[in-house]
Amino acid sequence: MALTPAEMDRKLDEHFHYEMRDDVQGVLATMASDVDHDIVGWPTGPSRGRDQAKGFYDALFADLADGKVTSTKRLYGHNFMVDDSVWEGRAPGRPFGLEGKNRRLLFRLLHVLEFSDEGLIKRENVWVDLAAIAQQLPQN
């Protein structure tokens, strides 16, 4: 059975809500147990399953803080959506290998998500604007 755009919106908004609270277990609960999780360019590559995805979120929440995601456009298909967003917050750690020094950070994200019939995220691909991050976190 196909999810409605409103149902997909609710699940992604719930996912983002848990991310903003650094709630790893909450984020993982929005995903299918066998989720395909791929942050394009992440050093360890794509992962499969909640247990493997957990490592990414543990690192992310150590590297970024006080985050807020604002979706600018969403496109929908049969149990999938594309979300164009802006992330804004601070970088106390080493996001994507760059020294954050607790500086403010703003960058675009592109999510491509597939949902299970039960309404969980079964595939999450994320493209991050690394050029914008590198400009804001110069390593001099």
C-alpha positions in Angstrom: 0.0 0.0 0.0 1.4 3.4 -0.9 2.0 6.0 1.7 0.6 9.5 1.2 2.9 12.5 1.0 1.6 13.6 4.5 2.6 10.2 6.0 6.1 10.4 4.5 6.4 14.0 5.7 5.4 12.9 9.2 8.1 10.2 9.3 10.9 12.4 8.0 9.9 15.2 10.3 10.0 12.7 13.2 13.4 11.5 12.0 14.7 15.1 11.9 13.1 15.8 15.3 15.2 13.0 16.9 18.3 14.2 15.1 17.9 17.7 16.5 17.7 16.1 20.0 20.8 13.9 19.4 18.5 10.9 20.1 20.2 8.0 18.4 17.6 5.5 19.5 14.8 7.7 18.3 16.4 8.2 14.9 16.9 4.4 14.5 13.3 3.8 15.5 12.2 5.7 12.4 14.1 3.2 10.2 13.4 -0.4 9.1 15.6 -2.9 10.8 17.3 -3.7 7.5 17.6 -0.1 6.4 20.1 0.8 3.6 21.8 3.9 5.0 24.2 5.8 2.7 25.7 9.2 3.4 27.5 9.8 0.1 31.2 10.3 0.7 31.1 9.0 4.3 34.5 7.2 4.9 33.0 3.9 5.9 30.7 3.8 2.9 27.0 2.7 3.0 25.7 0.6 5.8 22.9 -1.9 6.2 20.7 -2.3 9.2 20.1 -0.1 12.3 23.2 -1.4 14.1 25.5 -0.3 11.4 23.7 3.1 10.9 24.1 3.8 14.6 27.9 4.4 14.1 27.2 7.3 11.7 24.7 8.9 14.2 27.1 8.5 17.1 29.8 10.4 15.1 27.4 13.0 13.7 26.0 13.9 17.1 29.6 14.3 18.5 30.5 16.6 15.6 27.5 18.8 15.2 25.3 20.5 17.8 22.2 22.7 18.1 21.1 21.7 14.7 18.0 22.7 12.9 16.8 21.3 9.5 14.6 23.3 7.3 13.1 21.6 4.3 12.9 23.8 1.2 11.3 21.4 -1.2 9.9 17.9 -1.2 9.0 15.7 -4.2 7.0 12.5 -3.8 6.5 9.2 -5.6 5.2 5.7 -4.8 6.7 5.2 -1.2 9.6 7.5 -1.9 10.4 11.2 -1.4 13.2 13.6 -2.2 13.9 16.3 0.4 16.0 19.4 -0.2 16.9 20.9 3.1 19.2 23.3 4.9 21.0 22.3 8.1 22.1 25.1 10.5 23.9 24.8 13.8 27.4 24.6 15.4 30.4 22.3 14.7 32.1 21.5 18.0 33.7 18.3 16.6 35.2 17.3 13.3 32.3 17.1 10.9 33.3 15.3 7.7 37.0 15.4 8.9 37.2 19.1 9.2 38.0 20.9 12.5 34.8 22.6 13.6 36.1 24.7 16.5 32.5 25.2 17.6 31.9 27.5 14.6 28.5 28.2 13.1 27.7 26.1 10.1 25.0 26.2 7.4 24.8 23.7 4.5 22.4 22.0 2.1 21.3 18.4 2.3 19.6 16.3 -0.3 17.8 13.2 1.0 16.4 10.5 -1.2 14.2 8.2 1.0 12.3 5.0 0.4 9.7 3.9 2.8 8.4 0.4 3.8 4.7 -0.3 3.6 4.7 0.0 7.4 5.9 3.6 7.0 9.5 3.2 8.2 12.5 4.5 6.3 14.0 1.5 4.4 16.5 3.5 2.4 18.2 6.8 3.2 20.7 8.4 0.8 22.0 11.7 1.8 24.2 14.1 -0.2 25.9 16.9 1.8 27.2 20.2 0.4 30.8 19.5 1.5 32.1 22.5 -0.5 30.0 24.8 1.7 31.2 23.1 4.8 34.8 23.4 3.8 34.4 27.1 3.0 32.9 27.7 6.5 35.5 25.6 8.3 38.8 26.6 6.8 41.7 24.6 8.2 44.3 27.4 8.4 
